[in-house]
């Protein structure tokens, strides 16, 4: 069974970025015709351990490494991905994503940042061995203000995935 894992680099726990990543996972699951299944790591919950408990981070990365497909999502901070995501990915072993299909998703307040996912996030994932068929950008204006109201149209994400 194909597992689709999710890694979210937003420093806010249970963020809209997490909800967008989960919606993307559902769209990928539907497109691939597989059940929605796989590990979910919200890096915000790991933040206190990032620099003090490397075994905690390595365990999370090992769990994510079991998925065949991985969604890596981040908000845009200073025209790039978050430092939290960078700190987590820096602890991944060389080749951690070798042979895995990874779909990066970057969320930003402005379309001016649309290339950040291609210019900044894709290269890091590729360096870790990922196969990145498509990187996705999402303007946060399409996200609800409150995560409890989250109902992102997965048809939009399916269209992005099928491009």
C-alpha positions as CSV (number, residue, x, y, z in Angstrom):
1,X,0.0,0.0,0.0
2,X,1.3,3.4,-1.0
3,X,1.8,5.7,2.0
4,X,1.7,9.5,1.6
5,X,3.6,11.2,4.4
6,X,3.4,14.9,5.4
7,X,6.1,17.1,6.8
8,X,5.1,20.7,7.7
9,X,7.6,23.3,8.6
10,X,5.3,26.0,10.0
11,X,6.4,27.1,13.5
12,X,2.8,27.4,14.5
13,X,1.2,24.1,15.5
14,X,-1.9,23.0,13.7
15,X,-1.5,25.7,11.1
16,X,-3.3,26.5,7.9
17,X,-0.1,25.2,6.2
18,X,-0.7,21.8,7.9
19,X,-4.3,21.9,6.7
20,X,-3.3,22.7,3.1
21,X,-0.7,19.9,3.2
22,X,-3.4,17.4,4.4
23,X,-5.7,18.6,1.7
24,X,-2.9,18.1,-0.9
25,X,-2.4,14.6,0.5
26,X,-6.1,13.8,0.0
27,X,-5.9,15.1,-3.6
28,X,-2.8,13.0,-4.3
29,X,-4.4,10.0,-2.7
30,X,-7.5,10.5,-4.9
31,X,-5.3,11.0,-8.0
32,X,-3.2,7.9,-7.2
33,X,-6.2,5.8,-6.3
34,X,-4.8,4.9,-2.9
35,X,-6.2,5.3,0.7
36,X,-5.2,8.4,2.7
37,X,-2.5,6.9,4.9
38,X,1.0,7.8,6.1
39,X,2.8,9.6,8.8
40,X,2.2,13.3,9.5
41,X,4.9,15.4,11.2
42,X,4.1,18.9,12.3
43,X,7.5,20.3,12.9
44,X,6.1,22.9,15.3
45,X,5.6,20.1,17.8
46,X,9.3,19.2,17.4
47,X,10.6,22.8,17.7
48,X,11.8,22.5,21.3
49,X,13.8,19.4,20.4
50,X,15.4,20.6,17.1
51,X,18.7,21.6,18.7
52,X,18.7,19.7,21.9
53,X,17.3,16.2,21.2
54,X,18.6,15.0,17.8
55,X,17.2,11.5,18.4
56,X,13.7,12.9,18.5
57,X,14.2,14.6,15.1
58,X,15.9,11.5,13.7
59,X,13.0,9.3,14.8
60,X,10.5,11.7,13.1
61,X,12.6,11.6,9.9
62,X,12.8,7.8,10.0
63,X,9.0,7.6,10.4
64,X,8.5,9.9,7.4
65,X,11.1,8.0,5.4
66,X,8.7,5.0,5.4
67,X,6.3,6.8,3.1
68,X,6.7,6.3,-0.6
69,X,5.3,9.8,-1.4
70,X,5.9,12.8,0.8
71,X,4.3,16.2,0.9
72,X,6.7,18.9,2.4
73,X,4.8,22.1,3.1
74,X,6.0,25.4,4.4
75,X,4.9,29.0,4.7
76,X,7.1,31.6,3.1
77,X,9.4,33.5,5.5
78,X,11.7,36.1,4.1
79,X,11.1,34.8,0.5
80,X,12.1,31.2,1.4
81,X,11.1,28.3,3.5
82,X,11.1,28.4,7.3
83,X,14.2,28.1,9.4
84,X,12.4,25.4,11.4
85,X,12.0,23.3,8.2
86,X,15.7,23.9,7.4
87,X,16.8,22.8,10.9
88,X,14.8,19.6,10.6
89,X,15.9,18.8,7.1
90,X,19.6,19.5,8.1
91,X,19.4,16.5,10.4
92,X,18.3,14.1,7.7
93,X,20.9,11.7,6.6
94,X,22.4,11.9,3.1
95,X,20.1,10.2,0.6
96,X,17.2,10.2,3.1
97,X,14.7,10.8,0.2
98,X,16.4,8.6,-2.4
99,X,13.8,7.3,-4.8
100,X,10.9,8.9,-3.0
101,X,8.5,11.1,-4.8
102,X,8.2,14.4,-3.0
103,X,5.7,17.2,-3.6
104,X,6.8,20.5,-2.1
105,X,4.0,23.0,-1.2
106,X,4.9,26.6,-0.3
107,X,2.3,29.0,0.9
108,X,2.8,32.8,0.7
109,X,0.9,36.0,1.1
110,X,1.8,37.2,-2.4
111,X,2.1,35.7,-5.8
112,X,5.5,37.5,-6.0
113,X,6.9,34.5,-4.0
114,X,5.6,31.9,-6.4
115,X,9.0,30.9,-7.5
116,X,10.4,30.4,-4.0
117,X,9.3,26.8,-3.9
118,X,11.3,26.1,-7.1
119,X,14.3,28.2,-6.3
120,X,14.7,27.4,-2.6
121,X,12.8,24.3,-1.5
122,X,13.1,22.0,-4.5
123,X,16.9,22.1,-4.5
124,X,17.1,21.1,-0.8
125,X,14.8,18.1,-1.4
126,X,16.6,17.1,-4.5
127,X,19.9,17.2,-2.6
128,X,18.4,14.7,-0.2
129,X,17.6,12.4,-3.1
130,X,14.0,13.2,-3.8
131,X,12.3,12.9,-7.1
132,X,10.3,16.2,-7.4
133,X,8.0,16.0,-10.4
134,X,6.2,19.2,-9.5
135,X,6.5,21.9,-6.9
136,X,3.3,23.7,-5.9
137,X,2.7,27.3,-4.7
138,X,-0.5,28.4,-3.0
139,X,-1.5,32.0,-2.2
140,X,-2.7,32.1,1.4
141,X,-5.6,34.2,0.2
142,X,-7.2,30.9,-0.9
143,X,-6.9,29.6,2.7
144,X,-9.6,30.3,5.4
145,X,-8.5,32.6,8.2
146,X,-9.4,30.0,10.9
147,X,-8.1,26.4,10.7
148,X,-11.4,25.2,12.2
149,X,-13.2,26.5,9.1
150,X,-10.7,24.8,6.8
151,X,-12.4,23.5,3.6
152,X,-9.9,24.1,0.8
153,X,-11.4,22.9,-2.4
154,X,-9.5,19.8,-3.2
155,X,-10.5,20.1,-6.8
156,X,-8.1,23.1,-7.0
157,X,-5.3,20.9,-5.6
158,X,-6.2,18.0,-7.9
159,X,-5.8,20.3,-10.9
160,X,-2.4,21.4,-9.6
161,X,-1.3,17.8,-9.1
162,X,-2.5,16.8,-12.5
163,X,-0.7,19.6,-14.4
